Amino acid sequence: MDPLVLTLIAVGAIVVLLVTVIVLKWPAFLSLLFVSVLTALAGGIAIQDIIPLVIEGMGGTLGSVALLVGLGAMLGGIIEKTGGAEIIAHRAAEVLGEKRLSQALLIASGLIAIPIFFDVAFIILVPIIFAFAKAAGHRGPVAIGMPVAVFMVFIHNTVPPHPGVVGSTTLLGEDLMGLVTVLGIALAIPMGVLVYVAGKRVTSRPTFLLSPEVQQKYALAGAASFGGTDISGGDTGSRADTATSGDGPASGSGAAGGTATAVTDAPTATRPSAGLVIAVILLPILMIASGTIGSVLFEEGSTAANVVSFIGAPGFALLVATLAAMYLLGIMHGWGRQQMSELMDGSLGPAALVILVTGAGGVFAKVLTETGVGDAVSGLLIGAGVPILLLAFLMALAFKVAQGSGTVATLSAAGIVQSTVLAGDYSSLQVALIILAIGLGSVSLSHINDSGFWIATKFLGLSVADGLRTWTVLTTILGFTSMIILSLVWLVI
């Protein structure tokens, strides 16, 4: 089919996707499947082959996504319900002292954001943000809370096991999950420094006009205590009631990790130590890193290479970490086996929606590849002189700005560039950089159609205008700065 016609089909598919999601308020899962079928028909796929193609696209994507997102949700649910997030934040504050509360919470939030999805993790930290901000003498929670929120959503969009980056990695290089994880975490370290510095400037207004509800809660918030006692951040609302239901039509962050579980804390449970919680979080990261490094050090096909490959496989690493968390954070500290089972089962409920949306995005990507639409669009832009790294970033950015969902943005962008990437002579490192570029596009220019925007502004008491001045500015700074870093690395390798 003529490339111009295929390009017009791509434009039409995007328009239909945006209309169904934004105007008609269809669920993202339904919209992606509907658009996939229409695109397949318009692209010349035989009618009897369309549903088998849909099934193939769904199955091919869900193999890795369901495994990693499901295990990640369980791990995050255990850490959430056993108080791991609060424990890490308190310990970081104790180590760094009362004069460095912002830095302490930022470091803690970075660790917490790896296993726990953004909306759940941020809501867990809201009481601590309030208490730390009051202890630091701020007039409101924005100075501490907004950099934390942006840093966490940045990690959510660039580090597995979160759904968008897992989905795009599955489409462009499933065996690169470990490398993407290591590079994503490496990129997050300087971005943590940047969001702290930029956040101080962006939130440096003498005062933000907080909503009356948040003003009242902040006035009642207790100051932090560093003697090993609990801190009180006021009643910020029920996690289950206030968390979003997942990566819906206008969600850019996704959701999972136990937001909708009826399991209550074990009445006789004790709290694990901060060192133990951090060890559980770092365990899968270290296992994945060992596999990635081992693949370079050992000869391919050797016994050593096979062993480290098995140990470092993201699915196995998360399985080990989840089992370790179940015992070390739960059962060993007073949780009954039945309670842990219910907790972990409950964490899969919200994750199911994310998994289905990601699978539908895989269907759309498969259709774009099979019809040649993705080839036509990426070929047209590359022919116009747009580098593949920039193309991946811009495609994700365009989808993100238009409809808000980070998962939809990453998977749609990956589908458009998939054929070009797989057919190109790119190294593993280059493909990993392309995957990260897609993730960076899905975090930049986040605004009012992103559920992450509303979560951060609502819980911090900001107006829409102040949300745009803070959340949108900081996500864009981190996304574009990271893209510059990736571009420099691309030029060197």
Beta strands, then each sheet from edge to edge (+ up, - down):
end
